[in-house]
Amino acid sequence: MDNNPVLKLGEKEVTFPVMTGSEGEKAVDARKFRQESGYIFYDQGYGNTGSCESSITFLDGDKGILRYRGYPIEQLANYSDYVETAYLIIYGELPNAKQRYEFGCRLRENAAIGTQMQRIFYSFPESAPPMVMLASIVSSLASYYPHLATNNFEKDLENFDLAAAVAISKIRTIVAIIYRYRNGFPFIHPKELPYADNFLYMMFSEQYETFQPIPEVIRALNLLLLLHADHEQNCSTSTVRMVASSGANLFTSITAGACALSGPLHGGANVAVMQMLQTIHAEGDDGTRFIEAAKVGSKSTRLMGFGHAIYRNFDPRAKIIGKACDEMLTRLGKSDPLLDIAKNLEQTALNDDYFVSRRLYPNVDFYSGIIMRALGFPTDMFTVMFAVGRCPGWIANWREVASNTKGRIYRPRQVYIGPTKRDYISLDQR
Ligand code: CMC
C-alpha cells in the first residue's frame, strides 16, 4: 500500500490501488474514485483510460510491438494464415490439426447466404455505400439465427462456436455479394474452397471450373486480413465491447463495430489514402500539395494513412504490408505508379519536421489499398475488407465481455457544460 499513488484534493487524500498487466503495464485502479472523492477523471477520447482487462492483443505503441495472444505479428504474418490466426484470436491458442480442420469445416458449412436473406441486398439502391449495406446485413443475422442471438449471455455462449463461424464466414460472403450487387453482376454461391480462395471465387469468378487461384494472390489476401484481425481497444472494438456490455448478442455487437469502423479516421482511411494517391497521380504532382495542406493542422486535410493514436515510432503492420506490396507486385510482374507515389510521399514526410516532431509515420492503411487494388478490389470496397479482417477481433472481444460474470455495463460520465437550471417559458413568451 505504501507505494500506491495518492491524490490530494483539498483536504481529502485518495489512495489508488495499482494494477499491473502481464507485460508490466501499470494502471491506477480508479473504479472507486468518484465514490470516495466526488470527482471524475476527464479523459476525452479515453486515451488514458483502461476500459477493461483483456488477454487478446498486446500493443506497445512506442516500441512498435503488436502481438496476438502473445505471438508477434511478424511471425504470424510469415508463418500463419488468416483462418488459423482468427482461431488463435478467438480461442486463445493456435489450433492443433483437428481443431483447425473442424474450424475450417464450420466456416465452409456456414458460408452460404439463404434465398430469403439474399432479398435484403435488392432493397438497397445499387449506389448504396458498401459499409452501410454491410452493417445492415450483418445486423440481420440476429434475425436469421435467433437461437444464436438470444441476448442472454449464458445461452449465447453455449452456441458461441457456431455463432462465431457464421459471423466470420458470412461476413465474407456478404461482402462478395455487395460487390456483385453494386456492379449488377449475378451472385456467386460459395464452394468447398479455403476461406481466401472462396472469397476471390465469389467476388471475381463466373465459372468454378475455370477458377484458378494464384498462390501469391491468395497469400496477399491472407496477409491483408491477418494484419487487420485485431488491434486492442480501437474505436470499433471498444464499440463492440460497449454494446456487448448491455447484454447484446454477438451479431448485434459486431454490427455496431462495423458502424464505428466506417468513419474516415478509422477504417475509412484506406479509401481516403487511395483517393489521395489517385489525385496526385492524375495531377502529375509529387504530393507536395497534400503534405503542405496536412501541415495546416485541420482534420479535413490530414495526410491520410499517416499517424496513429497509439503507434508513435512505427506501425509494425505498415512495415509488413509495405514490403508485401513490393514483393507481390514483383512476383505478379506488375507495377503500380501509386506505389511509387506512396513511397515518395513517405520519404518526403519522414524528412519533414512537421511529421517528425509529431512522430507521424505511415500506418497500416498507407499501403493496404495498393495491395487491395492489385488483388482487384475497387476502392469503395476497401473498408468492408477491413471489416472482414477485423471480425475475429470483434468476436474475441465480445466473448470476453460475455464471459465476464463480474462485468459492468459501460457507462462513462461527463463534465456537463450546458445551462444551469432555468424555468420553462411558454411558446407565446419566446
Ligand atoms: N496529418 C497531419 N497531421 C496530423 C496527422 C496527419 N495524418 N495525424 C495527426 N496529426 C497532427 C495533429 O493535428 C496534431 O497536431 P498538433 O499537435 O499541432 O495539434 C498532432 O499530429 C498529434 O495528433 P494527435 O491528435 O495526437 O493524433 P490522434 O491520436 O488524435 O489521431 C489519427 C490519430 C490516426 C486519428 C490521426 O493521426 C489521423 O487522423 N490520421 C489520418 C487518418 C488515418 O490514417 N487513420 C487510420 C488509422 S490506422 C487504422 C486504424 O487502426 O483505424
Residues whose N, C-alpha, C, O or C-beta is under 5 A from the ligand:
A	BS01	CMC	P264 L265 H266 G267 A269 A294 G297 R302 L303 M304 G305 F306 G307 H308 A309 R358 N363 V364 D365
